[in-house]
Amino acid sequence: MKITAIICEYNPFHNGHKFQIDTARQITDCDCIVGLMSGNYVQRGDFAIFPKNIRSQMAVAGGIDLIIENPSYCVLRSAEGYAHSAVYALDGLGCVDYLVFGAECDNIDKLYKIADFLVCETSEFKEILTQKTSEGIPFATARAYAVKELLGDEADYILKQPNNLLAIEYIKAIIRLNSDIKPVLVCRKGANHSDTEASGEFASATCIRDYIAKGMDIFNYIPDCCREMYNEKTFNYKAADSAVLSALCLRDSSYLKKISGISEGLENKIKREVFNCTEIDALTEGVKSKRYAYTRIRRAVICAYLGIEKEEAELLPQYIKILEFNDIGRQFLNTAKKTAKITLAKNAAPLLKNKIAMTQWKKELERDRVYDILYSVCH
C-alpha cells in the first residue's frame, strides 16, 4: 500500500480539512490516508471543542482512513517539540510514504532551505541567537532575527506565517530523524489559520469555534458528512476556567517549576497572577510579556493543571493508540503491525511488558477522564 499521513487536530473538522484530504489523496495517489490527531487537548494550550472520539468520527467520515492519537504530553509542546514527536510516531509505523501538510508558502524548496538551515545551526546563527536571547528576547523571536539576518527578508516573512512555521518544523524533524517520509505541500485554500471571518465556503477552525460560541450558523463551512456530529454538545471553555484556576491555586512554585514549558521564573508570575483572575485568558494576559508568549503560557497552564512535567514531556511516545478506522484503515493496520517500530494499541494489553508505555497509557487515561468530567458538567 502507498501511505500518506496528515498531522492534524480537526478542532473542529471543516471544509478546509476535507479539501486538504481530497487533494492529498489526488497528488500522492495513495491507497490509504492516516491522520495523527491530537486527543482531547490541543497544541495552542486548550481543551478540544469536541471529544476525540467525535472528532475521529468526523475525520473518517471526511475521508481519513485511520485516525491514531497524538497524546497530550506530545501535543502540549512548542511547535518544534510537537512536530518532532509527531513525525517520530509516523516514522515509527515503518510504512508511511508521504507527510502532507498545509502552508501559506507555495514553494516547498524554500521551506526545505529554511528547515535545513535551522537544523545545521551555523556558527553565525548560534552567535546571533546567543546575543539576542541574552538580551531577554524570546527564543522564537531571536531565531527569526537570525534567519532574517542570514537568509534575508523573504525567509523571515515565510517563518512568521503560522502554517509555514509548522511545515518547517515537520521538515526539520524528517531531517533529524533521517526518515524516508517525503514531505508534500498543500497550499491552504480560503481562510487563513487564525482568521476570525469566513472566506466563501471556507472558515478557519478559530472562526468556527467563535461562531459556535456566538450561536451563529456554521453549516456552510463544514462537510455534509459531518453535520450530524456537530449536533453533539461542545466544550464550554469558560466553565472549565474555575477548575483549572482552582487547581493552580493549590500548587506551590516548586511544583510549577517542574512543569513542561515553565522556566526562568515563569512559575512565580503564574502563582502571583492566579490569585487575581477568574479566567484562564485573564491569567495568560497577566503573565505574558516580551519574553513569555501567549501560547507558551497557555500550554504551561494546561500542563500544570494536567501534571505534565518536563521529564514526561521530553519522552517520545512508546505506543500509538488507534482511535477510528474504516475498511481501508483496517487493511493498513494489518500491514503496519508487521512494519511498526512502535507498538500499535487499541487497549493496554500489548503494553503490559513495557513499563514506560504503561505509565504513558495510564496518565493519558487520567487526563481523558478529567476532560470527560469537565465536558459532562460544563453544560
N, C-alpha and C positions, 0 to 999 in steps of 0.2 A: 504493500500500500504506500502511496505517496501522502505524506502527512504535513499539514500546515497547522501552526499554533498561533493563538492570539492571547496576549496577556490583557486581562480585562477586569472591570468592576461591575459594569452594567447596573449603575446606580442612579436611575433605573435604565432598563433596555429601551432603546428608541430607534427611530428611522435611520439615524446616522450609523448605529451599530449594525443594523440589517444591511445597509449599503456596504459597509466595510466587509462583512462576512461574504456577501454575494460577490463582491469584487475580488476578495482574496481567493475564493474558490475558482473564479474565472482565470485570474492571472497566474496562479500556481498550478492549475489543472490538477488539483489534489483529489484524493479519494476520501479524505476524512479531515475535518477541522476540529482541533482540540482547543478548548478555552480554559486557561488557567485563571480562575476568577477569585477575587477577594471574597472572603467569607462574610461574616456579619459585621466586620469593621473595615473601613476603607482608608486609603493612603493619606487623605487630607486630614486625618485625625478625627473621625466621626463614626457614628453608627450608620449602617446601611439603611436606606429608606424602606426596603423590603427585606425580609429574612432571606438567607442564602438559598433555601430550598425553592422559594418562589422565583427568585432571580435566575436560578439554574433552569427552571422550567421555562421561563421566558426565553432564555438563550437557546435552548434546544428547539423550542417552537420557532425561533427566529433563524435557525439554520446551523447552529453549532451541533456537532455530533456527539461530543463528550465534554462534560464540564468536570474539572478537577479543582480542588480548593487551594487557594493561596492563604496560608494561616495567618492569624493576627500578628504574631511576632515577626513575620516576614513583611507583612503589609505596612505596619506602623513604623516605617523607617524612612530615611531620606530617599530621594529619587535613586541615588546610587545603590544603596542597600536593597531597596525594593526591587530594582531591576536585576541586580546580581543574583539574589536568591531565587527570583522567578526564572531566569534563564538557566540557573543551576538545576532547578526542578525539571524543566523541559528537556534539558540535555540529559538528565538522568533517566528519561524514558527510553533513550537509546535508539529512537527511530523517527524523531521529528526532522523533517527536511527543511521547512521554512518557518520563520517567525515573521508574521505580518503585523505592522503597527501603523498608526496614523501619525501624521506630522503636518505642520504648516509648510515646511520646505518641500519642494517637489524634486529635489536632486539628492539621491542617496549618497552619491560620491562626496558631496560637500559635508554631509553628516558623518560619513566614514572618516574623512580627513580630520575633522574636529575630534572625533572619538579616539582615533589613533594618536593624535597629538596629546590628548589628556591622559592616555594610558602610558605613553612614553615618558612624560614629565621631564622635559629637558632641564638643564641646569638654570637656564634663563627663566623658565617657567617657575621653578622652585624658588628662585631668588625673589621674583615679584610677589609670589604667593606669601612667602615668609614676611616680606616687608609690609604688605597690606594687612595681613592678619595681626601682626604685631601692633598695628595702629588701631586695632579694635574693630576692623572691618570684618563682617561675616565671611565665612569661607566661600560661599557661593558667589558673593559679590567680588571678592578678591580673585576668585578663579575667572570670573567674567572679565575682570580688568586685565588679567594676564592674557586671556585669549584675544582681546581687542588689541593689546599692545603688540602681540607676536603674530597674530593671524589676520588682523585687520577688522574693519567695521562690519563687513558682511558676516563674518564668523560670529562677532559679538551679537549682532542682530538675531542670527539664527539661534544662538544659545539662549536668548531671552524669551523665546516662544515656548510655552509650556509643553506642548506635544513634541516639539523638536528636542527639548531637554531630555524627555524620557526616551525618545528614539535614540539619542546619542548614548544614553546610559545602557540601553539594551545592546547596542553595538559594542560598547566598551566591555560589557560582560561576556559577550561572544568571543571577543579577542582574548580577554584574560583567561577564560576557561578553555581556550583553544578548541572551541566547539565547531562541529561541522555544520551546524544550523546556519542557513543562509537568510540574512535579513532582507525583507521585502517591504517597500514603502507603498502605502496607500494614502494619498493626499486627502485631507479632510474635505467634506462636502457640506456646504451650507454654514451653519452656526459654528463659531469657534468654541474652544474648550470651556471658557468661563462666561460666554455671552449670556446676558440676562434677558434677551429678547430673541424670539424665534426668527428664522430666515426661511420663508417659504414653507416647505413641509419638514424642515429640519429645525430642531431646537436642541441645545446642549442639555446634558443631564442637570447642570446647575439651574438652567432656566426651567426645566420640567419640575424639579423639586420645588422651586419657588412658586410656579403656577399651582402645583398641588396644594401647597401651604395656604395659598390665597383662594383656593376653591375655584380656580379658573379651568376652562376646558383644555385638555391636553391631547385629545384623541386624534387630532390632525398630525401629531408628531410621533406617534407610536404605531408599529405594525398591527394590522388587524388580528394577527395570530396571537397577540399578547393582551388584547383588550380585556378579556375576561379576567386575567390575572391581576390587572390593575384595579379590579374591584375589591381586592384584599385591602385590609386596613394598612396604613403606613405608620412608620415610626414617628412618634411625637417627640421631636428633639428638645423642645422647651421643658416638657415634663420630666425628661431624664436629667436635666441640669441639677436638680436638687440631690439626686442620688450621687452623682459624680462629685459635686462640691462638698457634700456631707462626708463622703469618704476621705477626701483630701484634707478636710479639717482635722481628721483624726490621725493623719500621717505626719510624723516629725521630719525635720530636714535631713536627718541621717538616712531615713528610708528613701526620701525623694532623691537623694544624691546617687542612689544605686540604680535609678530608673533609666531606661533607654532614652537617649535624647537630652538628658539633663546633665549639664556640666557648667563649670566656670561660675558658680554661684546662682545659677538659674533656680535651684531649689529654694533659695531664700526669698527670691522675688515671688515665686508661686505661693509659698507659705504665707507671706505677708499679704498678698493681694486676695487670697481665697476668703479671708475674713471680711472683705469689703464688697463681695459680689454675690449675686443670686443667679447668675447665668454664666455658662462656660465662655460665651463670646465676650462678656464683660471682663472675665478673668484674663482671657487671652489679650484683649486690648490693653489691660492694665500692665501686663508683663512685657509685651512686645516692645522692641527697641531697635536701634540701629544694628545691634549685634544679634538679637533674637527675633527671627522672622515669625510671622503669624502661624504658618503651617507647622513649623517646628514646635512651637508651644502647644498647638492643638494636639499634635501627636504625643508630646510629652505628658500632657494632662491625661489623655486617654490611657497611655501606657501606665501612668501612676495608678489610675483607677483599676486597671486590669492586672496590675502587679507584674508588668513586663520589665524585667531588669536587664541591664546591659549584657550580662553574661548570656542570658537566654537569647536576646536579640541577635547576638553575634553568631549563634549556631545556624547552620544550614539545615533545611528540612531533612529528616530521616525517613520520611514516608510521604506518599502522595495520596490524598484522600479522594475517592471517587464520589461525586455528588449526583450526576444525572447523565443519561446517555440514551441514544436511540439504537436502532439495529446496527447502523454503521459503526457507532461508537462501541458497541459490544464486540464487533469483529476486531476493531482496533485493540481493545483490551486483551483479546486473545494473543495478538501479536506482541503487544507491549510487555505482557507478563514474561515473555521469552527474552526480550531485549533490555528490560529496565535494569538500571543500576541502583535504583531506589525502590523500596517496596511499595507496591500499589495496594491500597486497602480500602474496603468499604466499612469494615469494623476493626476492632483491635486485635482480633485473633492472629493475624500474620505478624504482629509486632511484639508478641509476648516475650521473645528472647532478646529483644533489643531494648535495653534499659532507657537509653536516651529517647528513642522513638516513643516508648510508652509514656514517658514523662511529658513529652510534647503533646501526645494524644490526649492525656488526662487534663492538661492545662487548657487545651482548646475546648474540651467538653465543658469545663467550668466556665470559660468565657462565653461560650454559646448559651449556657444556662442563664448567665447574667443578662445577656441580650434578650433571651426569651421572656424572662421575668419582666424586664422593662417594657418590652413590646406588648405584653399582655395587660399591664396595668396602666399604660400611658394613654388609654382611650376611655 
